[in-house]
Every structure is written in C-alpha cells, then in structure tokens.
Amino acid sequence: MAQSERIEQGRGFGKKRAKKSTSLGNKNLVPVPAGAKTSPKRVGQGPGSGMGKTSTRGSKGQRARASSMKRGFEGGQMPLHKRLPKRGFTNIFSEVFQPVNLVALAKAGLSGEVTPAILKAKSLIKSEEGLIKVLGTGEITAAITITVDGFSASAKEKIEKAGGKVILREKNKVEKK
C-alpha cells in the first residue's frame, strides 16, 4: 500500500497540531509557550489509553460507579435546598403580555389598520397568538387603528390624540365540560 493511499491520522489525536502563525494578522497575540496548553485526559478509552479498566476511578466503592451521587447530595445530611425556607408562590393564572411601545410603532412607520399579523411581520412581537399590550412610551403622530389585547391609559390617550383608535381583541375562551 502506497503512502498516498494511507488514511491520514486525525489532527487532535496522535499527530502534532499545526502551530498558529504569528504573521501580520496575529501580531497582537502573545505566543503560548510550548507545553502550556495540553489536551484533557481521555479516560474510559480502553486498555490502550494507559488509563483503561477502571479509568482513574480506583476499584469499587460509591465514587467508582457511573451514577455515584445526586447533585446536592450531602452524605445523608439534610441538603441546603431543603433546609432553606420556601417563599412566595407562582400564580398559575398570570397572563404574560408582549409589550409594544408607541415609539416602536412610530419607528416602524405604521399607519392605518394595524393587526397582530402586521406587528409580527415588522418583528415587534414574537407570536400573533400571544397577548399583546400597547404601552405609552414615546409619541405617535400617524393615525392608527390598532387591534390588541390590552393597553395603558397613556397609550390610549396618545393614540386617540393622534386621531387613531384602540380596539380590544376578543379572547378565545375554552369552555369547560
């Protein structure tokens, strides 16, 4: 078999890696001394690796096993996350709105009829199906008719002052059986 037909050995394992050039493009980099950067120890790679069989874990015992201890295990002592008091609660009925400021509407150059689909197309919201709320940060000069799920009092006032209108979108309520 000729030399050219042989498979070249992998770059990171066995063969020496090519050194990075310190030509004009890399003058600002401090050269790393030889031996300063070493590859991590590859344990569990069989008897030929020099760390085969037990893979540097010794023999038997809890720490030699694959799943030795759970995270946060403190040797049977009551773990910290159970010793600390619990505070507050999570409201399962909370509604998370996607905020849209008036300054963003003005920046996008929107006028006339504005729907959630248009807001999504202009990347002002992430999803059309989610709840949308217009907030009053900034000023708007164009008259817009916007359909959303909520709005602040200042946003409604500024939109109506500019000659626009705010329409509340009907909620899709799921009927309980």
N, CA and C atoms as a LAMMPS dump frame, in Angstrom:
ITEM: TIMESTEP
0
ITEM: NUMBER OF ATOMS
531
ITEM: BOX BOUNDS ff ff ff
-5.0000000000000000e+02 5.0000000000000000e+02
-5.0000000000000000e+02 5.0000000000000000e+02
-5.0000000000000000e+02 5.0000000000000000e+02
ITEM: ATOMS id mol type element x y z
1 1 1 N 0.85 -1.193 0
2 1 2 C 0 0 0
3 1 3 C 0.887 1.245 0
4 2 1 N 0.593 2.15 -0.928
5 2 2 C 1.414 3.352 -1.088
6 2 3 C 1.13 4.35 0.033
7 3 1 N 2.072 5.265 0.22
8 3 2 C 1.95 6.279 1.276
9 3 3 C 0.717 7.163 1.057
10 4 1 N 0.398 7.478 -0.222
11 4 2 C -0.722 8.366 -0.517
12 4 3 C -2.071 7.713 -0.234
13 5 1 N -2.128 6.353 -0.266
14 5 2 C -3.387 5.644 -0.039
15 5 3 C -3.725 5.493 1.442
16 6 1 N -2.731 5.704 2.292
17 6 2 C -2.976 5.534 3.729
18 6 3 C -3.877 6.652 4.259
19 7 1 N -4.694 6.312 5.217
20 7 2 C -5.59 7.304 5.818
21 7 3 C -4.775 8.192 6.746
22 8 1 N -4.94 9.494 6.588
23 8 2 C -4.209 10.427 7.445
24 8 3 C -4.78 10.382 8.853
25 9 1 N -3.9 10.405 9.85
26 9 2 C -4.324 10.326 11.238
27 9 3 C -5.036 11.628 11.63
28 10 1 N -6.011 11.531 12.55
29 10 2 C -6.784 12.698 12.986
30 10 3 C -5.891 13.786 13.547
31 11 1 N -6.329 15.039 13.406
32 11 2 C -5.498 16.175 13.816
33 11 3 C -5.301 16.252 15.314
34 12 1 N -6.373 16.003 16.089
35 12 2 C -6.296 16.232 17.527
36 12 3 C -5.781 15.055 18.317
37 13 1 N -5.608 13.903 17.686
38 13 2 C -5.249 12.718 18.457
39 13 3 C -4.075 12.029 17.791
40 14 1 N -2.898 12.124 18.377
41 14 2 C -1.738 11.424 17.849
42 14 3 C -0.817 12.332 17.064
43 15 1 N -1.323 12.998 16.042
44 15 2 C -0.487 13.847 15.198
45 15 3 C -0.323 15.212 15.862
46 16 1 N 0.858 15.786 15.727
47 16 2 C 1.099 17.113 16.304
48 16 3 C 0.258 18.144 15.575
49 17 1 N -0.334 19.044 16.315
50 17 2 C -1.155 20.089 15.724
51 17 3 C -0.27 21.152 15.086
52 18 1 N -0.758 21.73 14.016
53 18 2 C -0.024 22.811 13.356
54 18 3 C -0.065 24.041 14.236
55 19 1 N 1.051 24.75 14.331
56 19 2 C 1.113 25.948 15.167
57 19 3 C 0.468 27.11 14.429
58 20 1 N -0.173 27.986 15.177
59 20 2 C -0.797 29.167 14.589
60 20 3 C 0.287 30.138 14.16
61 21 1 N 0.082 30.747 13.008
62 21 2 C 1.091 31.679 12.511
63 21 3 C 1.008 32.98 13.284
64 22 1 N 2.14 33.604 13.465
65 22 2 C 2.178 34.918 14.113
66 22 3 C 2.584 35.946 13.073
67 23 1 N 1.925 35.86 11.894
68 23 2 C 2.207 36.81 10.818
69 23 3 C 1.538 38.145 11.132
70 24 1 N 1.425 39.01 10.18
71 24 2 C 0.895 40.36 10.397
72 24 3 C -0.476 40.378 11.049
73 25 1 N -1.336 39.397 10.723
74 25 2 C -2.694 39.384 11.27
75 25 3 C -2.761 39.057 12.749
76 26 1 N -1.743 38.406 13.305
77 26 2 C -1.797 37.979 14.702
78 26 3 C -0.697 38.607 15.554
79 27 1 N -0.231 39.784 15.228
80 27 2 C 0.863 40.421 15.975
81 27 3 C 0.45 40.763 17.402
82 28 1 N -0.849 40.993 17.624
83 28 2 C -1.3 41.379 18.955
84 28 3 C -1.402 40.191 19.912
85 29 1 N -1.301 38.953 19.411
86 29 2 C -1.433 37.781 20.265
87 29 3 C -0.093 37.431 20.902
88 30 1 N -0.123 37.147 22.199
89 30 2 C 1.087 36.721 22.91
90 30 3 C 1.285 35.246 22.615
91 31 1 N 2.47 34.818 22.16
92 31 2 C 2.664 33.402 21.848
93 31 3 C 2.591 32.538 23.108
94 32 1 N 1.95 31.387 22.981
95 32 2 C 1.79 30.474 24.113
96 32 3 C 3.026 29.585 24.177
97 33 1 N 3.676 29.49 25.351
98 33 2 C 4.863 28.649 25.454
99 33 3 C 4.539 27.177 25.198
100 34 1 N 5.509 26.433 24.706
101 34 2 C 5.312 25.013 24.414
102 34 3 C 5.013 24.263 25.705
103 35 1 N 3.983 23.427 25.688
104 35 2 C 3.603 22.633 26.858
105 35 3 C 2.62 23.327 27.777
106 36 1 N 2.267 24.592 27.491
107 36 2 C 1.333 25.323 28.355
108 36 3 C -0.097 24.848 28.14
109 37 1 N -0.427 24.496 26.893
110 37 2 C -1.776 24.019 26.593
111 37 3 C -1.708 22.53 26.315
112 38 1 N -2.427 21.751 27.103
113 38 2 C -2.45 20.304 26.904
114 38 3 C -3.886 19.84 26.731
115 39 1 N -4.059 18.76 25.989
116 39 2 C -5.393 18.2 25.797
117 39 3 C -5.869 17.57 27.096
118 40 1 N -7.2 17.572 27.368
119 40 2 C -7.686 16.942 28.595
120 40 3 C -7.457 15.44 28.58
121 41 1 N -7.339 14.87 29.771
122 41 2 C -7.133 13.438 29.917
123 41 3 C -8.344 12.688 29.39
124 42 1 N -8.122 11.728 28.477
125 42 2 C -9.226 10.969 27.879
126 42 3 C -9.387 9.667 28.645
127 43 1 N -10.253 9.68 29.641
128 43 2 C -10.444 8.481 30.467
129 43 3 C -11.537 7.609 29.863
130 44 1 N -11.501 6.32 30.199
131 44 2 C -12.516 5.39 29.734
132 44 3 C -12.36 5.021 28.285
133 45 1 N -11.125 5.032 27.747
134 45 2 C -10.904 4.744 26.338
135 45 3 C -10.243 3.381 26.123
136 46 1 N -10.379 2.483 27.068
137 46 2 C -9.87 1.12 26.889
138 46 3 C -8.454 0.943 27.394
139 47 1 N -7.936 -0.292 27.32
140 47 2 C -6.633 -0.597 27.903
141 47 3 C -5.465 0.099 27.193
142 48 1 N -5.593 0.435 25.916
143 48 2 C -4.504 1.062 25.18
144 48 3 C -4.244 2.497 25.571
145 49 1 N -5.178 3.141 26.27
146 49 2 C -5.034 4.557 26.599
147 49 3 C -4.084 4.786 27.758
148 50 1 N -3.749 3.735 28.483
149 50 2 C -2.923 3.906 29.676
150 50 3 C -3.756 4.212 30.899
151 51 1 N -5.063 4.434 30.711
152 51 2 C -5.977 4.661 31.824
153 51 3 C -7.209 3.793 31.626
154 52 1 N -6.979 2.579 31.182
155 52 2 C -8.097 1.682 30.891
156 52 3 C -8.658 1.037 32.141
157 53 1 N -9.453 0.03 31.985
158 53 2 C -10.125 -0.733 33.048
159 53 3 C -10.919 0.172 33.983
160 54 1 N -10.339 0.68 35.029
161 54 2 C -11.123 1.456 35.993
162 54 3 C -11.178 2.941 35.652
163 55 1 N -10.45 3.377 34.646
164 55 2 C -10.475 4.769 34.175
165 55 3 C -10.232 5.782 35.28
166 56 1 N -9.175 5.617 36.026
167 56 2 C -8.703 6.523 37.099
168 56 3 C -9.663 6.639 38.272
169 57 1 N -10.659 5.734 38.375
170 57 2 C -11.627 5.826 39.465
171 57 3 C -11.293 4.902 40.632
172 58 1 N -10.205 4.176 40.562
173 58 2 C -9.901 3.221 41.632
174 58 3 C -10.74 1.973 41.448
175 59 1 N -10.891 1.198 42.506
176 59 2 C -11.689 -0.024 42.375
177 59 3 C -12.827 -0.019 43.375
178 60 1 N -13.986 -0.324 42.909
179 60 2 C -15.223 -0.426 43.699
180 60 3 C -15.533 0.853 44.486
181 61 1 N -16.525 0.812 45.304
182 61 2 C -16.907 1.964 46.114
183 61 3 C -17.874 2.885 45.393
184 62 1 N -18.481 3.802 46.16
185 62 2 C -19.527 4.674 45.63
186 62 3 C -19.017 5.579 44.512
187 63 1 N -17.815 6.109 44.64
188 63 2 C -17.291 7.049 43.646
189 63 3 C -16.824 6.369 42.367
190 64 1 N -16.705 5.061 42.364
191 64 2 C -16.29 4.333 41.17
192 64 3 C -17.469 4.06 40.245
193 65 1 N -18.674 4.169 40.771
194 65 2 C -19.865 3.854 39.977
195 65 3 C -20.178 4.994 38.997
196 66 1 N -20.965 4.669 37.992
197 66 2 C -21.313 5.656 36.962
198 66 3 C -22.193 6.76 37.544
199 67 1 N -23.211 6.405 38.302
200 67 2 C -24.094 7.415 38.913
201 67 3 C -23.833 7.393 40.402
202 68 1 N -22.749 8.052 40.805
203 68 2 C -22.327 7.928 42.2
204 68 3 C -23.255 8.666 43.15
205 69 1 N -23.517 9.957 42.925
206 69 2 C -24.335 10.73 43.86
207 69 3 C -25.21 11.727 43.11
208 70 1 N -26.339 12.029 43.656
209 70 2 C -27.203 13.049 43.072
210 70 3 C -26.581 14.419 43.316
211 71 1 N -26.925 15.39 42.449
212 71 2 C -26.465 16.762 42.674
213 71 3 C -27.054 17.274 43.975
214 72 1 N -26.249 17.912 44.793
215 72 2 C -26.726 18.458 46.063
216 72 3 C -26.748 17.446 47.185
217 73 1 N -26.279 16.215 46.944
218 73 2 C -26.263 15.19 47.989
219 73 3 C -25.186 15.54 49
220 74 1 N -25.544 15.525 50.29
221 74 2 C -24.622 15.932 51.345
222 74 3 C -24.376 14.801 52.329
223 75 1 N -24.28 13.577 51.834
224 75 2 C -23.934 12.443 52.692
225 75 3 C -25.017 12.07 53.683
226 76 1 N -26.263 12.276 53.347
227 76 2 C -27.352 11.931 54.257
228 76 3 C -27.819 13.098 55.099
229 77 1 N -26.978 14.111 55.251
230 77 2 C -27.384 15.328 55.962
231 77 3 C -28.488 16.013 55.161
232 78 1 N -29.387 16.703 55.858
233 78 2 C -30.467 17.414 55.176
234 78 3 C -29.855 18.459 54.232
235 79 1 N -30.068 18.325 52.918
236 79 2 C -29.393 19.227 51.982
237 79 3 C -29.865 20.668 52.101
238 80 1 N -29.007 21.561 51.616
239 80 2 C -29.25 23.001 51.755
240 80 3 C -30.573 23.422 51.141
241 81 1 N -30.918 22.887 49.969
242 81 2 C -32.147 23.32 49.306
243 81 3 C -33.397 22.883 50.068
244 82 1 N -33.265 21.911 50.962
245 82 2 C -34.411 21.518 51.795
246 82 3 C -34.401 22.237 53.137
247 83 1 N -33.224 22.715 53.569
248 83 2 C -33.13 23.428 54.852
249 83 3 C -33.638 24.856 54.749
250 84 1 N -33.536 25.455 53.57
251 84 2 C -33.932 26.852 53.417
252 84 3 C -35.452 26.975 53.348
253 85 1 N -36.021 28.055 53.905
254 85 2 C -37.471 28.216 53.879
255 85 3 C -37.974 28.532 52.478
256 86 1 N -39.189 28.135 52.217
257 86 2 C -39.823 28.412 50.928
258 86 3 C -40.551 29.758 51.043
259 87 1 N -40.483 30.56 49.967
260 87 2 C -41.146 31.864 49.99
261 87 3 C -41.939 32.082 48.718
262 88 1 N -43.055 32.773 48.851
263 88 2 C -43.848 33.168 47.697
264 88 3 C -44.58 32.015 47.041
265 89 1 N -45.167 32.298 45.897
266 89 2 C -45.876 31.277 45.145
267 89 3 C -45.88 31.678 43.68
268 90 1 N -46.231 30.752 42.817
269 90 2 C -46.331 31.022 41.39
270 90 3 C -47.8 31.067 41.009
271 91 1 N -48.232 32.202 40.496
272 91 2 C -49.622 32.367 40.1
273 91 3 C -49.833 31.657 38.762
274 92 1 N -50.63 30.592 38.781
275 92 2 C -50.851 29.812 37.56
276 92 3 C -51.826 30.508 36.61
277 93 1 N -52.481 31.554 37.059
278 93 2 C -53.431 32.28 36.22
279 93 3 C -52.845 33.569 35.658
280 94 1 N -51.545 33.81 35.875
281 94 2 C -50.939 35.061 35.402
282 94 3 C -50.899 35.083 33.874
283 95 1 N -51.09 36.258 33.313
284 95 2 C -51.082 36.435 31.867
285 95 3 C -49.846 37.243 31.491
286 96 1 N -49.054 36.728 30.588
287 96 2 C -47.833 37.396 30.162
288 96 3 C -48.102 38.085 28.824
289 97 1 N -47.971 39.402 28.82
290 97 2 C -48.213 40.198 27.617
291 97 3 C -46.912 40.453 26.873
292 98 1 N -47.026 40.627 25.55
293 98 2 C -45.906 41.064 24.724
294 98 3 C -46.019 42.584 24.61
295 99 1 N -45.074 43.339 25.172
296 99 2 C -45.201 44.795 25.153
297 99 3 C -44.829 45.397 23.798
298 100 1 N -45.595 46.402 23.396
299 100 2 C -45.295 47.166 22.179
300 100 3 C -45.41 48.64 22.561
301 101 1 N -44.295 49.376 22.488
302 101 2 C -44.296 50.786 22.83
303 101 3 C -44.681 51.64 21.623
304 102 1 N -45.226 52.805 21.905
305 102 2 C -45.615 53.728 20.828
306 102 3 C -44.404 54.158 20.01
307 103 1 N -43.258 54.289 20.652
308 103 2 C -42.044 54.684 19.94
309 103 3 C -41.669 53.623 18.899
310 104 1 N -41.923 52.348 19.201
311 104 2 C -41.635 51.263 18.247
312 104 3 C -42.609 51.306 17.069
313 105 1 N -43.881 51.644 17.34
314 105 2 C -44.878 51.768 16.266
315 105 3 C -44.513 52.917 15.33
316 106 1 N -44.067 54.044 15.911
317 106 2 C -43.681 55.208 15.11
318 106 3 C -42.427 54.908 14.293
319 107 1 N -41.477 54.206 14.9
320 107 2 C -40.217 53.851 14.222
321 107 3 C -40.47 52.916 13.046
322 108 1 N -41.455 52.002 13.206
323 108 2 C -41.786 51.051 12.137
324 108 3 C -42.551 51.736 11.003
325 109 1 N -43.024 52.959 11.23
326 109 2 C -43.728 53.712 10.192
327 109 3 C -45.115 53.166 9.91
328 110 1 N -45.784 52.663 10.928
329 110 2 C -47.116 52.081 10.753
330 110 3 C -48.178 53.178 10.741
331 111 1 N -49.189 52.985 9.893
332 111 2 C -50.336 53.896 9.865
333 111 3 C -51.535 53.113 9.351
334 112 1 N -52.731 53.634 9.602
335 112 2 C -53.961 52.956 9.173
336 112 3 C -54.299 51.78 10.082
337 113 1 N -54.727 50.679 9.492
338 113 2 C -55.138 49.476 10.238
339 113 3 C -53.902 48.671 10.649
340 114 1 N -53.744 48.412 11.943
341 114 2 C -52.608 47.623 12.446
342 114 3 C -53.161 46.416 13.192
343 115 1 N -52.797 45.223 12.704
344 115 2 C -53.249 43.963 13.31
345 115 3 C -52.05 43.226 13.887
346 116 1 N -52.311 42.189 14.699
347 116 2 C -51.194 41.385 15.219
348 116 3 C -50.319 40.788 14.114
349 117 1 N -50.905 40.461 12.959
350 117 2 C -50.121 39.912 11.843
351 117 3 C -49.113 40.942 11.329
352 118 1 N -49.526 42.202 11.276
353 118 2 C -48.632 43.271 10.822
354 118 3 C -47.515 43.496 11.845
355 119 1 N -47.878 43.455 13.137
356 119 2 C -46.878 43.626 14.193
357 119 3 C -45.839 42.504 14.138
358 120 1 N -46.297 41.28 13.846
359 120 2 C -45.388 40.134 13.721
360 120 3 C -44.483 40.296 12.51
361 121 1 N -45.049 40.76 11.398
362 121 2 C -44.273 40.964 10.179
363 121 3 C -43.183 42.024 10.378
364 122 1 N -43.452 43.03 11.202
365 122 2 C -42.48 44.094 11.482
366 122 3 C -41.545 43.73 12.636
367 123 1 N -41.67 42.486 13.168
368 123 2 C -40.833 41.957 14.264
369 123 3 C -40.983 42.758 15.56
370 124 1 N -42.186 43.282 15.802
371 124 2 C -42.45 43.996 17.058
372 124 3 C -42.934 43.043 18.141
373 125 1 N -43.477 41.88 17.736
374 125 2 C -43.91 40.841 18.672
375 125 3 C -43.378 39.5 18.184
376 126 1 N -43.375 38.501 19.084
377 126 2 C -42.866 37.178 18.711
378 126 3 C -43.941 36.28 18.125
379 127 1 N -45.167 36.35 18.677
380 127 2 C -46.226 35.499 18.124
381 127 3 C -47.549 36.256 18.078
382 128 1 N -48.342 35.966 17.044
383 128 2 C -49.649 36.614 16.883
384 128 3 C -50.641 36.107 17.928
385 129 1 N -50.495 34.819 18.313
386 129 2 C -51.464 34.204 19.227
387 129 3 C -51.311 34.721 20.66
388 130 1 N -50.11 35.161 21.044
389 130 2 C -49.873 35.634 22.408
390 130 3 C -50.594 36.936 22.683
391 131 1 N -50.689 37.274 23.977
392 131 2 C -51.339 38.518 24.387
393 131 3 C -50.436 39.708 24.073
394 132 1 N -51.029 40.775 23.554
395 132 2 C -50.272 41.963 23.15
396 132 3 C -50.803 43.17 23.916
397 133 1 N -49.869 43.995 24.431
398 133 2 C -50.272 45.193 25.154
399 133 3 C -49.495 46.389 24.617
400 134 1 N -50.21 47.476 24.335
401 134 2 C -49.582 48.705 23.854
402 134 3 C -49.278 49.582 25.066
403 135 1 N -48.021 50.039 25.143
404 135 2 C -47.586 50.891 26.248
405 135 3 C -47.287 52.293 25.719
406 136 1 N -47.392 53.287 26.594
407 136 2 C -47.336 54.689 26.173
408 136 3 C -45.977 55.338 26.116
409 137 1 N -44.89 54.587 26.034
410 137 2 C -43.565 55.198 25.943
411 137 3 C -43.359 55.755 24.536
412 138 1 N -43.045 57.048 24.459
413 138 2 C -42.825 57.692 23.164
414 138 3 C -44.059 58.425 22.675
415 139 1 N -43.928 58.997 21.489
416 139 2 C -45.021 59.748 20.867
417 139 3 C -45.357 59.126 19.52
418 140 1 N -46.611 59.299 19.076
419 140 2 C -47.042 58.812 17.765
420 140 3 C -47.802 59.924 17.066
421 141 1 N -47.523 60.119 15.787
422 141 2 C -48.174 61.195 15.033
423 141 3 C -49.164 60.652 14.013
424 142 1 N -48.924 59.441 13.496
425 142 2 C -49.81 58.844 12.493
426 142 3 C -51.075 58.311 13.149
427 143 1 N -52.198 58.451 12.447
428 143 2 C -53.476 57.934 12.956
429 143 3 C -53.54 56.432 12.664
430 144 1 N -53.578 55.62 13.739
431 144 2 C -53.629 54.171 13.561
432 144 3 C -54.831 53.586 14.28
433 145 1 N -55.377 52.522 13.715
434 145 2 C -56.423 51.738 14.361
435 145 3 C -55.779 50.396 14.683
436 146 1 N -55.461 50.189 15.969
437 146 2 C -54.693 49.011 16.372
438 146 3 C -55.567 48.033 17.148
439 147 1 N -55.446 46.749 16.816
440 147 2 C -56.204 45.684 17.48
441 147 3 C -55.25 44.899 18.364
442 148 1 N -55.444 45.011 19.704
443 148 2 C -54.57 44.345 20.681
444 148 3 C -55.399 43.801 21.842
445 149 1 N -54.713 43.159 22.805
446 149 2 C -55.403 42.578 23.969
447 149 3 C -55.421 43.507 25.175
448 150 1 N -54.564 44.512 25.193
449 150 2 C -54.521 45.432 26.323
450 150 3 C -53.762 46.686 25.948
451 151 1 N -53.923 47.739 26.749
452 151 2 C -53.225 48.997 26.503
453 151 3 C -53.166 49.78 27.792
454 152 1 N -52.186 50.647 27.91
455 152 2 C -52.101 51.515 29.083
456 152 3 C -52.937 52.759 28.805
457 153 1 N -53.298 53.45 29.876
458 153 2 C -54.149 54.642 29.745
459 153 3 C -53.436 55.721 28.926
460 154 1 N -52.129 55.873 29.153
461 154 2 C -51.385 56.906 28.424
462 154 3 C -51.277 56.557 26.941
463 155 1 N -51.154 55.262 26.615
464 155 2 C -51.08 54.838 25.207
465 155 3 C -52.385 55.127 24.496
466 156 1 N -53.514 54.812 25.145
467 156 2 C -54.826 55.065 24.541
468 156 3 C -55.024 56.557 24.304
469 157 1 N -54.631 57.355 25.282
470 157 2 C -54.78 58.805 25.187
471 157 3 C -53.963 59.369 24.016
472 158 1 N -52.702 58.91 23.869
473 158 2 C -51.829 59.413 22.8
474 158 3 C -52.306 58.975 21.423
475 159 1 N -52.807 57.733 21.31
476 159 2 C -53.304 57.225 20.024
477 159 3 C -54.553 58.004 19.595
478 160 1 N -55.472 58.227 20.549
479 160 2 C -56.702 58.961 20.239
480 160 3 C -56.401 60.438 19.935
481 161 1 N -55.376 60.992 20.579
482 161 2 C -54.972 62.379 20.329
483 161 3 C -54.438 62.533 18.898
484 162 1 N -53.776 61.468 18.397
485 162 2 C -53.226 61.474 17.034
486 162 3 C -54.3 61.159 15.992
487 163 1 N -55.54 60.877 16.44
488 163 2 C -56.638 60.599 15.518
489 163 3 C -56.847 59.111 15.264
490 164 1 N -56.291 58.274 16.106
491 164 2 C -56.42 56.83 15.937
492 164 3 C -57.442 56.218 16.878
493 165 1 N -57.455 54.893 16.924
494 165 2 C -58.431 54.178 17.739
495 165 3 C -57.796 52.875 18.226
496 166 1 N -58.154 52.439 19.465
497 166 2 C -57.669 51.178 20.019
498 166 3 C -58.835 50.21 20.11
499 167 1 N -58.687 49.032 19.498
500 167 2 C -59.733 48.003 19.539
501 167 3 C -59.2 46.826 20.33
502 168 1 N -60.013 46.352 21.311
503 168 2 C -59.615 45.18 22.097
504 168 3 C -59.984 43.913 21.343
505 169 1 N -59.043 42.998 21.244
506 169 2 C -59.25 41.723 20.566
507 169 3 C -60.052 40.806 21.481
508 170 1 N -60.99 40.05 20.914
509 170 2 C -61.797 39.132 21.723
510 170 3 C -60.963 37.942 22.132
511 171 1 N -61.099 37.537 23.401
512 171 2 C -60.339 36.398 23.915
513 171 3 C -61.017 35.108 23.515
514 172 1 N -60.2 34.135 23.128
515 172 2 C -60.716 32.816 22.77
516 172 3 C -60.82 31.983 24.051
517 173 1 N -62.012 31.991 24.657
518 173 2 C -62.194 31.24 25.902
519 173 3 C -62.535 29.798 25.596
520 174 1 N -61.863 28.897 26.326
521 174 2 C -62.126 27.463 26.166
522 174 3 C -63.228 27.09 27.163
523 175 1 N -64.302 26.504 26.647
524 175 2 C -65.418 26.133 27.515
525 175 3 C -65.087 24.888 28.308
526 176 1 N -65.43 24.914 29.595
527 176 2 C -65.175 23.75 30.471
528 176 3 C -66.326 22.762 30.299
529 177 1 N -65.974 21.488 30.258
530 177 2 C -67.008 20.446 30.097
531 177 3 C -67.451 19.92 31.438
